[in-house]
Amino acid sequence: EAMRRVLRSKSEPEDLVWVAMIESGFDPVARSSAGAAGLWQFMPETAKIYGLTVDRWLDQRLGAQTASQAAADFLGDLHRRFGSWELALAAFNMGYVGLSSVVRRYNTNDFWSLARTEGTLPWETTLYVPKVLAAAVVAHNLAAFGFADVTLDAPVEGDEVEALLGAALATLAQGCGATAKEVEQLNPELRAARTPPDASYAVKVPPGKGTAATQALERLRREPARTERYV
């Protein structure tokens, strides 16, 4: 539902959420051997073009909200360039430059014509677009495909609090009565299990614990800064 909200805000088809299922199986920390990561499997270079931070402290490709915003912007740009969602999905899979070359070479913007012509698109891309469309068809017709009794998982939700620079998630978890694992699972983009030392960051804590987390952060602000020894 969080991804659907992002797509609605960009006036894009909500069925684009199934791109994330084909890319990562809806696993926000999925990684590929090629270096792609997150729900939408962004490569580092593309992620940075669309405003995502990828450094030693933060990998926003793993943040569901930030990555979905970037993916919606990316897909929107591809749709405006190629004129159809089928070609936008193909470019998402094989790359903008590669698809531009194929469209120019064969002088057509019809994905299905390209898919039927041998030697045009990579085989992976030829299958990729129908996979996304098929997932959408099944999702809209669960009973017809034998999935009427499927129980959806509860949404992954949390309260957001503005954390201190370089704050350890374990310390924040202790202050709000949660486990470190719970807070880390809500913030998989924080690679060192602490907020970046050079910029404020909104950290998610389990639902209902936002007030306690804010109070814990106020106590931390009043305490003298502690230095940590690093070897």
C-alpha positions in Angstrom: 0.0 0.0 0.0 2.9 2.4 0.7 4.2 1.9 -2.9 0.7 2.3 -4.3 0.4 5.7 -2.5 3.7 6.8 -4.1 2.5 5.8 -7.6 -0.8 7.5 -7.0 1.0 10.7 -6.0 2.8 10.6 -9.4 -0.4 9.8 -11.4 1.1 6.5 -12.5 -0.5 3.1 -12.7 -0.7 1.4 -9.3 0.0 -2.0 -11.1 3.7 -0.8 -11.4 4.0 -2.3 -7.8 4.4 -5.7 -9.5 7.7 -4.5 -11.0 9.1 -4.7 -7.4 7.7 -8.3 -7.1 9.4 -9.4 -10.3 12.6 -7.6 -9.4 13.0 -8.6 -5.7 10.1 -10.7 -4.5 9.2 -7.7 -2.3 12.4 -8.2 -0.3 13.6 -4.7 0.6 17.2 -5.9 1.3 17.5 -8.1 -1.8 20.9 -7.8 -3.6 22.0 -9.1 -7.0 25.4 -10.4 -8.0 25.6 -7.4 -10.4 25.4 -4.9 -7.5 21.7 -4.0 -7.7 19.8 -3.7 -4.4 16.5 -3.1 -2.8 12.8 -3.6 -3.7 13.4 -2.1 -7.2 16.9 -3.4 -7.7 18.6 0.0 -8.4 22.2 0.0 -9.5 24.3 2.5 -7.5 24.8 4.9 -10.4 21.1 5.1 -11.3 20.1 5.4 -7.6 22.3 8.5 -7.3 20.9 10.1 -10.4 17.5 9.8 -8.8 18.5 11.3 -5.5 19.3 8.3 -3.4 22.3 8.3 -1.1 24.6 5.3 -1.4 27.6 5.5 0.9 29.2 3.8 3.9 26.5 5.0 6.3 23.4 5.0 4.2 22.0 3.0 1.3 18.6 4.4 0.5 18.0 1.8 -2.2 17.0 -0.4 0.8 14.5 2.1 2.2 11.1 1.2 0.9 9.8 4.8 0.8 12.8 6.5 -0.7 13.4 3.8 -3.2 9.8 3.8 -4.3 9.9 7.5 -4.9 13.0 7.2 -7.0 11.5 4.2 -8.9 8.3 6.1 -9.7 10.4 9.1 -11.0 12.5 6.8 -13.1 9.6 4.9 -14.6 7.8 8.2 -15.3 10.9 9.5 -17.2 11.1 6.3 -19.2 7.4 6.4 -20.0 7.7 10.0 -21.2 10.7 9.1 -23.4 9.3 5.9 -25.0 5.5 6.6 -25.0 4.3 3.3 -23.6 4.5 1.5 -20.3 5.6 -1.7 -22.0 8.7 0.0 -23.4 9.2 1.8 -20.1 9.3 -1.6 -18.3 11.7 -2.9 -21.0 14.0 0.1 -20.5 13.8 -0.4 -16.7 15.1 -3.9 -17.3 17.7 -3.6 -20.0 18.7 0.1 -19.7 17.7 3.3 -21.4 20.6 3.4 -23.8 20.1 -0.2 -24.9 16.4 0.2 -25.7 16.9 3.6 -27.4 19.3 1.9 -29.8 16.9 -0.9 -30.5 14.0 1.5 -31.2 16.1 3.5 -33.6 17.5 0.5 -35.4 14.1 -1.1 -36.0 12.1 2.1 -36.3 9.3 1.0 -34.1 8.0 1.8 -30.6 5.8 -1.3 -30.4 7.2 -3.5 -27.7 5.3 -6.6 -28.9 6.6 -6.2 -32.4 10.1 -6.0 -31.1 9.5 -9.0 -28.8 8.4 -11.1 -31.8 11.4 -10.1 -33.9 14.4 -12.3 -33.3 17.6 -10.6 -32.3 16.1 -7.3 -31.1 15.6 -7.5 -27.4 17.5 -9.6 -24.8 15.6 -12.7 -24.0 15.4 -11.6 -20.3 13.7 -8.4 -21.4 11.3 -10.2 -23.8 10.1 -12.2 -20.8 10.3 -9.5 -18.2 7.5 -7.2 -19.5 4.9 -10.1 -19.7 5.9 -11.2 -16.2 5.0 -7.8 -14.8 1.7 -7.7 -16.7 0.9 -11.3 -15.8 1.4 -10.5 -12.1 -1.0 -7.6 -12.4 -3.6 -9.7 -14.1 -3.4 -12.4 -11.4 -3.6 -9.8 -8.6 -6.8 -8.4 -10.1 -8.3 -11.9 -10.5 -7.1 -13.9 -7.4 -10.1 -16.3 -7.3 -9.8 -17.2 -11.0 -6.1 -18.2 -10.5 -6.7 -20.1 -7.2 -5.5 -17.5 -4.8 -8.8 -16.5 -3.2 -7.7 -17.8 0.2 -4.4 -16.0 0.3 -4.0 -13.9 3.4 -2.0 -10.7 2.9 0.8 -9.8 5.4 0.2 -6.8 7.6 1.7 -3.6 6.3 5.2 -2.8 7.7 4.6 0.4 9.6 6.4 2.5 12.1 6.6 5.9 13.8 9.2 8.3 12.6 11.4 10.3 14.9 14.2 12.8 14.1 17.3 11.1 15.5 20.6 12.6 16.6 23.6 12.7 14.4 25.4 9.3 14.6 22.9 7.8 17.0 23.1 4.1 17.5 19.9 2.2 16.7 20.5 -0.1 19.6 20.5 2.9 22.0 17.3 4.3 20.5 15.6 0.9 20.7 16.6 0.6 24.4 15.2 4.0 25.1 11.8 3.3 23.5 11.3 -0.2 24.8 12.0 -2.1 21.6 14.6 -4.6 20.6 17.6 -3.5 18.4 16.5 -6.1 15.8 13.0 -4.5 15.5 14.4 -1.0 14.9 17.1 -2.3 12.5 14.5 -4.2 10.4 12.5 -1.0 10.1 15.6 0.9 8.9 17.5 -1.5 6.7 19.1 1.5 4.7 21.2 2.4 7.8 24.2 0.3 7.0 26.1 0.8 10.2 23.1 0.4 12.5 23.4 4.1 13.3 22.3 7.4 11.8 24.7 9.3 9.5 27.1 11.5 11.5 26.8 14.4 9.1 23.1 14.9 8.6 19.9 14.6 10.6 17.8 11.5 9.8 14.2 10.3 10.5 14.4 6.9 12.1 11.4 4.5 12.2 10.5 2.8 15.5 7.7 0.2 16.1 4.2 1.6 16.0 3.1 3.4 19.2 6.7 3.9 20.4 7.3 7.2 18.7 6.6 9.3 21.9 8.9 7.1 24.0 11.6 7.3 21.3 11.4 11.1 21.2 11.7 11.3 25.0 14.7 9.0 24.9 16.3 11.3 22.3 15.7 14.3 24.5 17.5 12.6 27.3 20.4 11.8 25.0 20.6 15.4 23.9 21.1 16.6 27.4 23.9 14.1 28.1 27.4 15.0 27.3 28.7 13.6 24.0 30.5 10.3 24.3 33.5 9.5 22.3 34.0 6.0 21.0 37.3 4.3 20.6 37.9 2.9 17.2 40.8 0.5 16.3 
